[in-house]
């Protein structure tokens, strides 16, 4: 791994730490100061935002893929022409975004009037205005982060994230203490994202240079739009995967229930963030690998190496949350949010394999073969979202989230079939080496603690959580090191520890 990639990974882990810590300490503070209604509205608009971001049309990943391709072939002129063309496309995207935002504002009452009060509808409208206007600036600005990713300059965009979260925590506390509500929090979020986009623009201009970004004339938009349309469909799938939970809850239940679903999805997204910290940096590597026309064995080995790293951590989090999750959520935000722990656990369990295999998606993108995969994933996830709407009235929020999880599981199965067909991935070898001994070790650790929990009188106390969770972490890490890690992985771990010193 290059120095830049190591820095990027380090900053990502710092960002992960800050997100987790601030989420743990800030979320209860926000919930209590906003109240159930305002917090439900805050999470609802937060769930709407990714759908508006879909108007990015997959340009971010497209830019990363094309810039990595041009860099791999030392084609400076082609890179500049490509980026010049994307500038014009982003101008059109911003206009379309404003039009869609106006339509959403206009039809707000028709969508939510049955469950929301007039005051709540007014608040939603105001937040939609703030979000739409801000995203018209943020979405084009995200192109500069994509350029950094394509160039392998991972560090700078990622060091901005922990800085943003630190500022966010301080400002959130001050705003809530001063009596401000959800609208002010949304406005702050958007302002911080705009500031990050501007800072990245300045960095790209200074580090990469104008000649790499702008050319006198662009290139044919056809190939770009053809590729990005399938990336956009895949991005739509990702947005539907869990954010549909809050949208459907808002259409079927009251704002307090939206908040319960939102807490569960928040925890589930924290679970997914670790995998993303690694997966975001794999596309340049995948582009280089695809250029070398790798064999089936090389592709399988690469996916196993990254998949094991992600799966070890994800299995630890999943098993730990299965033991301590209900206690944590009850103590964290209150007993009225107890169902949020079940929602989060369902998300984690159904999402784990897909997260560990995201390097396969990077390989597919590097080959420019995203069409079929995008269609398959969209069908599976969309079917789950539609099912959740009809299941929710009969089976409540648990039925709603199970429907979404079912779509995720169908997509995971379909992806593995496609990996076998397109990448010649050895599926049997992959699952045996990634999940074989790891599953046995995890089940053994979790079983011990579940037996202990059975004999504990009070399993919803801070004593059980603060004493039990660290012991479980130590036990899990020791078990994985002794019985799961290979000799090569232990040696690499020791080298990384020595280098960090």
C-alpha positions in Angstrom: 0.0 0.0 0.0 1.4 3.4 -1.0 2.1 6.1 1.6 -0.9 8.2 0.3 -3.2 5.2 0.6 -1.9 4.5 4.2 -2.6 8.1 5.1 -6.0 7.9 3.5 -6.8 4.7 5.5 -5.5 6.2 8.7 -7.7 9.3 8.2 -10.7 7.1 7.4 -10.2 5.2 10.6 -10.0 8.5 12.5 -13.2 9.5 10.8 -14.8 6.2 11.7 -13.8 6.7 15.3 -15.2 10.2 15.4 -18.5 9.2 13.7 -18.9 6.3 16.2 -17.9 8.4 19.3 -19.9 11.5 18.3 -22.9 9.3 17.3 -22.8 7.6 20.7 -22.6 10.8 22.7 -24.3 13.3 20.4 -27.4 11.3 19.2 -29.1 11.0 22.7 -28.4 14.8 23.2 -30.0 15.6 19.9 -33.0 13.2 20.5 -33.8 14.7 23.9 -33.4 18.4 22.8 -35.3 18.0 19.5 -38.1 15.8 20.9 -39.7 12.8 19.0 -41.4 14.9 16.4 -38.5 17.2 15.4 -36.1 14.3 15.5 -38.4 12.3 13.2 -38.5 15.2 10.8 -34.7 15.6 11.0 -34.1 11.9 10.1 -36.8 12.0 7.4 -35.1 14.9 5.5 -31.8 13.2 6.1 -33.2 10.1 4.4 -34.5 12.3 1.5 -31.1 13.8 0.9 -29.5 10.7 -0.7 -32.4 10.6 -3.2 -31.7 14.1 -4.3 -28.0 13.3 -4.5 -28.9 10.6 -7.0 -29.2 13.4 -9.5 -25.4 13.3 -9.4 -26.1 10.6 -12.0 -23.2 8.5 -10.8 -20.7 11.2 -12.0 -18.6 10.9 -8.9 -17.7 7.2 -9.4 -17.5 7.8 -13.2 -14.9 10.6 -12.6 -12.9 8.3 -10.3 -13.0 5.5 -12.8 -12.0 7.6 -15.9 -9.3 9.6 -14.1 -7.8 6.4 -12.7 -7.9 5.0 -16.3 -6.3 8.0 -17.9 -3.6 8.1 -15.1 -2.8 4.4 -15.7 -2.3 5.2 -19.4 -0.5 8.6 -18.8 -3.1 10.3 -21.0 -3.0 13.9 -19.6 -4.9 15.4 -22.6 -7.6 12.8 -22.4 -8.0 13.4 -18.7 -8.4 17.2 -19.2 -10.9 16.8 -22.0 -12.9 14.4 -19.9 -13.0 16.7 -16.9 -14.0 19.7 -19.1 -16.9 17.7 -20.4 -18.1 16.7 -16.9 -18.2 20.4 -15.9 -20.9 21.0 -18.5 -22.8 17.9 -17.4 -22.8 19.1 -13.8 -24.3 22.5 -14.8 -27.3 20.6 -16.2 -27.5 18.4 -13.1 -27.7 21.5 -10.9 -30.6 22.9 -12.9 -32.5 19.6 -12.8 -31.9 19.3 -9.1 -33.5 22.7 -8.5 -36.6 21.7 -10.6 -37.0 18.4 -8.8 -36.6 20.2 -5.4 -39.4 22.6 -6.4 -41.7 19.7 -7.3 -40.9 18.0 -4.0 -41.7 21.2 -2.1 -45.0 21.6 -4.0 -46.2 18.0 -3.4 -45.1 17.8 0.2 -48.6 17.9 1.6 -49.9 15.2 -0.7 -47.1 12.8 0.4 -47.2 13.3 4.2 -50.4 15.2 5.2 -52.2 12.1 6.5 -49.6 11.6 9.4 -48.1 15.0 9.9 -49.4 18.2 11.4 -49.4 21.6 9.5 -46.5 22.7 11.6 -44.5 19.6 10.8 -45.3 20.0 7.1 -44.1 23.6 7.2 -40.9 22.6 8.8 -40.3 19.8 6.2 -40.8 22.4 3.4 -38.3 24.8 4.9 -35.7 22.0 5.2 -36.3 20.9 1.7 -35.5 24.4 0.4 -32.2 24.5 2.4 -31.1 21.0 1.2 -32.0 21.5 -2.5 -30.2 24.9 -2.8 -27.1 23.6 -1.0 -26.9 20.4 -3.0 -26.9 22.4 -6.2 -23.5 23.6 -5.0 -22.3 20.4 -3.2 -22.9 17.9 -5.9 -20.7 19.6 -8.5 -18.2 20.2 -5.7 -18.0 16.5 -5.0 -16.3 16.0 -8.4 -13.1 17.3 -6.9 -13.1 14.5 -4.2 -13.7 12.0 -7.1 -10.6 13.5 -8.9 -8.5 13.0 -5.8 -9.7 9.4 -5.5 -8.9 8.7 -9.2 -5.4 10.2 -8.8 -4.7 8.2 -5.7 -4.6 11.3 -3.5 -6.7 9.8 -0.7 -5.3 11.8 2.3 -6.6 15.3 1.9 -10.3 14.7 1.3 -10.3 12.3 4.2 -8.5 14.5 6.7 -11.3 17.0 6.1 -13.9 14.6 7.3 -12.8 14.4 11.0 -12.3 18.2 11.0 -15.9 18.5 9.7 -17.3 16.1 12.4 -15.4 17.9 15.2 -16.9 21.3 14.1 -20.3 19.6 13.6 -20.4 18.3 17.2 -19.5 21.7 18.7 -22.0 23.6 16.6 -24.8 21.1 17.1 -24.4 21.3 20.9 -24.4 25.2 20.8 -27.4 25.3 18.5 -29.5 22.9 20.6 -28.6 24.6 23.8 -29.7 27.9 22.3 -33.1 26.3 21.5 -32.7 25.8 17.7 -34.5 22.8 16.1 -34.1 20.5 13.1 -34.0 23.2 10.4 -30.9 24.8 12.0 -29.1 21.4 12.2 -29.9 20.7 8.5 -28.6 24.1 7.5 -25.4 23.6 9.4 -24.9 20.2 7.8 -25.2 21.7 4.3 -22.9 24.6 5.1 -20.1 22.3 6.3 -20.4 20.2 3.2 -20.2 23.3 1.0 -17.0 24.3 2.9 -15.5 20.9 2.3 -16.2 21.0 -1.4 -14.6 24.5 -1.7 -11.5 23.3 0.2 -11.1 20.2 -2.0 -11.4 22.4 -5.1 -8.6 24.6 -3.9 -6.5 21.5 -3.1 -7.0 19.9 -6.5 -6.2 23.2 -8.3 -2.9 23.5 -6.5 -1.9 19.9 -6.4 -2.9 18.6 -9.8 -2.9 21.9 -11.8 -5.2 23.6 -14.2 -3.9 21.8 -17.3 -5.1 18.4 -15.9 -8.6 19.8 -15.1 -9.5 22.0 -18.1 -9.0 21.7 -21.8 -10.0 24.0 -24.7 -12.5 21.5 -25.8 -14.3 18.6 -24.3 -15.0 15.1 -25.6 -18.1 13.2 -26.8 -20.6 13.0 -24.0 -22.1 9.7 -25.3 -19.6 7.2 -23.7 -19.6 9.1 -20.5 -23.4 9.3 -20.1 -23.7 5.7 -21.2 -21.3 4.6 -18.4 -22.6 7.0 -15.8 -26.2 6.0 -16.4 -25.6 2.5 -15.0 -23.5 3.9 -12.1 -26.5 6.2 -11.4 -28.8 3.2 -11.4 -26.5 1.4 -8.9 -26.4 4.6 -6.8 -30.2 4.6 -6.8 -30.1 1.0 -5.5 -27.8 2.0 -2.7 -30.1 4.9 -1.7 -33.1 2.6 -1.7 -31.4 -0.1 0.2 -32.0 1.4 3.7 -33.1 5.0 3.4 -36.4 3.8 2.0 -37.1 2.6 5.6 -37.6 6.2 6.8 -39.5 7.2 3.7 -42.0 4.3 4.0 -42.2 4.8 7.8 -43.1 8.5 7.2 -45.9 7.4 4.8 -47.3 4.6 7.0 -46.6 5.8 10.6 -46.1 8.9 12.7 -42.9 11.0 13.2 -42.0 9.2 16.4 -41.9 5.9 14.5 -39.8 7.5 11.8 -37.3 8.3 14.6 -37.2 4.7 15.8 -36.5 3.5 12.3 -34.0 6.3 11.8 -32.0 5.3 14.9 -31.8 1.6 13.7 -30.7 2.7 10.2 -28.1 5.1 11.8 -26.5 2.2 13.7 -26.7 0.0 10.6 -24.9 2.7 8.5 -22.2 3.0 11.2 -21.7 -0.7 10.7 -21.3 -0.2 7.0 -18.9 2.7 7.2 -15.8 0.6 8.1 -16.1 -1.4 4.9 -16.5 1.8 2.9 -13.3 3.2 4.4 -11.4 0.4 2.6 -13.7 0.0 -0.5 -13.5 3.7 -1.5 -9.8 3.3 -2.1 -9.9 0.1 -4.2 -11.0 1.5 -7.6 -7.5 2.7 -8.7 -6.0 -0.6 -7.6 -8.8 -2.4 -9.5 -8.1 -0.4 -12.6 -4.4 -1.4 -12.5 -5.3 -5.0 -12.0 -7.8 -5.1 -14.9 -5.2 -3.6 -17.2 -3.0 -6.6 -16.4 -5.8 -9.0 -17.5 -5.6 -11.1 -14.3 -6.4 -14.8 -14.0 -9.4 -16.2 -12.1 -7.0 -17.2 -9.2 -5.6 -13.6 -9.0 -9.0 -12.1 -8.8 -10.2 -14.5 -6.2 -7.0 -14.0 -4.1 -7.5 -10.2 -4.2 -11.1 -10.4 -3.1 -10.3 -12.9 -0.4 -7.5 -10.6 1.0 -9.8 -7.5 1.2 -12.9 -9.6 2.1 -11.2 -11.2 5.1 -10.0 -7.9 6.5 -13.5 -6.5 6.3 -15.3 -9.6 7.5 -13.2 -10.1 10.6 -14.2 -6.6 11.9 -17.8 -6.9 10.7 -18.4 -10.3 12.3 -17.0 -8.9 15.6 -19.3 -5.9 15.5 -22.3 -8.0 14.5 -21.8 -10.6 17.2 -21.1 -8.0 19.8 -24.2 -6.1 18.9 -26.3 -9.2 19.1 -25.1 -9.6 22.7 -25.1 -6.0 23.9 -27.2 -4.1 21.3 -30.5 -4.0 23.1 -28.8 -2.9 26.3 -26.8 -0.2 24.5 -29.8 1.3 22.7 -32.0 1.3 25.8 -29.3 3.1 27.8 -28.3 5.3 24.9 -31.6 6.9 23.7 -34.2 5.4 25.9 -36.4 2.3 26.2 -38.9 3.7 23.7 -36.3 3.1 21.0 -35.7 -0.6 21.9 -37.0 -1.8 18.5 -34.2 0.2 16.9 -31.6 -2.4 18.1 -33.6 -5.2 16.3 -33.8 -3.0 13.2 -30.0 -2.4 13.3 -29.2 -6.1 13.9 -31.4 -7.2 10.9 -29.5 -4.6 8.7 -26.1 -5.8 9.9 -26.8 -9.5 9.3 -28.3 -9.0 5.8 -25.6 -6.5 4.7 -22.4 -8.2 5.9 -21.5 -10.4 2.9 -22.3 -7.6 0.4 -20.0 -5.2 2.3 -17.1 -7.6 2.3 -17.4 -8.1 -1.4 -17.5 -4.5 -2.6 -14.0 -4.9 -4.1 -15.7 -7.1 -6.7 -17.9 -4.1 -7.6 -14.7 -2.0 -8.0 -13.4 -4.7 -10.4 -16.6 -4.7 -12.4 -16.5 -0.9 -12.6 -12.9 -1.0 -13.7 -13.9 -3.3 -16.5 -16.7 -1.0 -17.5 -19.2 -3.9 -17.1 -21.7 -2.3 -14.6 -24.8 -2.5 -16.7 -26.1 -6.0 -15.8 -25.0 -5.7 -12.2 -26.8 -2.4 -11.8 -30.0 -3.8 -13.3 -30.0 -6.9 -11.1 -29.3 -5.0 -7.9 -31.9 -2.4 -8.7 -34.6 -5.0 -9.3 -33.8 -6.8 -6.0 -33.6 -3.7 -3.8 -36.6 -2.0 -5.5 -38.7 -5.2 -4.9 -37.7 -5.1 -1.2 -38.7 -1.4 -1.0 -42.1 -2.0 -2.6 -42.7 -5.0 -0.4 -41.9 -2.9 2.7 -44.7 -0.4 1.9 -47.3 -3.1 1.8 -45.9 -5.2 4.7 -45.6 -2.3 7.1 -49.3 -1.9 8.1 -49.6 -5.6 9.0 -46.1 -6.3 10.5 -45.0 -2.9 11.7 -41.4 -1.5 11.5 -39.8 -5.0 11.9 -41.7 -6.3 8.9 -40.8 -3.2 7.0 -37.0 -3.6 7.6 -37.2 -7.4 7.0 -38.6 -6.6 3.5 -35.6 -4.3 2.8 -33.2 -6.9 4.2 -34.8 -9.5 1.9 -34.0 -7.3 -1.1 -30.4 -7.0 0.1 -30.0 -10.8 0.4 -31.4 -11.4 -3.1 -29.0 -8.8 -4.4 -26.1 -10.5 -2.7 -26.9 -13.9 -4.2 -27.3 -12.3 -7.7 -24.0 -10.4 -7.3 -22.1 -13.6 -6.5 -23.6 -15.3 -9.6 -22.5 -12.3 -11.7 -19.0 -12.3 -10.1 -18.7 -16.0 -11.1 -19.7 -15.2 -14.7 -17.9 -11.9 -15.2 -14.8 -12.1 -13.0 -14.5 -15.9 -13.0 -14.5 -15.7 -9.2 -14.1 -19.0 -7.4 -17.1 -18.6 -5.1 -16.5 -21.8 -3.1 -12.9 -20.8 -2.3 -13.9 -17.2 -1.5 -16.5 -18.2 1.1 -14.4 -21.0 2.6 -11.4 -18.8 3.2 -13.3 -15.7 4.3 -16.1 -17.1 6.4 -15.0 -20.7 7.2 -12.9 -20.5 10.4 -14.1 -17.0 11.1 -17.7 -18.1 11.5 -16.8 -21.0 13.8 -14.6 -18.7 16.0 -17.3 -16.0 16.1 -20.1 -18.4 17.1 -17.9 -19.9 19.8 -17.2 -16.4 21.3 -20.8 -15.3 21.1 -22.1 -18.5 22.6 -19.9 -18.1 25.7 -21.2 -14.6 26.3 -24.8 -15.5 25.6 -24.6 -18.2 28.2 -23.1 -15.7 30.7 -25.8 -13.2 29.9 -28.4 -15.8 30.7 -27.2 -15.8 34.3 -26.9 -12.0 34.7 -29.7 -10.5 36.7 -29.7 -7.0 35.0 -28.6 -7.0 31.4 -29.8 -3.4 30.8 -27.3 -1.7 33.1 -24.2 0.4 32.5 -22.2 -2.1 34.6 -23.0 -5.0 32.2 -22.3 -2.9 29.1 -19.1 -1.2 30.3 -17.7 -4.4 31.8 -18.9 -7.0 29.4 -18.3 -5.3 26.0 -14.5 -4.7 26.6 -14.1 -8.3 27.8 -15.9 -9.6 24.7 -13.7 -7.4 22.4 -10.5 -8.8 24.0 -11.8 -12.4 23.8 -12.8 -12.0 20.2 -9.5 -10.4 19.1 -7.5 -13.1 20.9 -9.6 -15.8 19.3 -9.3 -14.4 15.8 -5.5 -13.9 16.2 -4.9 -17.4 17.4 -7.3 -19.4 15.3 -8.3 -17.4 12.2 -5.4 -15.2 11.0 -2.9 -16.9 8.6 0.8 -16.8 9.2 1.2 -14.2 6.4 -1.6 -12.0 7.9 0.1 -12.1 11.3 3.4 -11.0 9.8 1.8 -8.2 7.9 0.0 -7.1 11.1 3.3 -7.0 12.9 5.0 -5.0 10.1 2.1 -2.4 10.2 2.5 -2.1 14.0 6.2 -1.6 13.7 5.8 1.0 10.9 3.2 2.9 13.0 5.8 3.3 15.7 
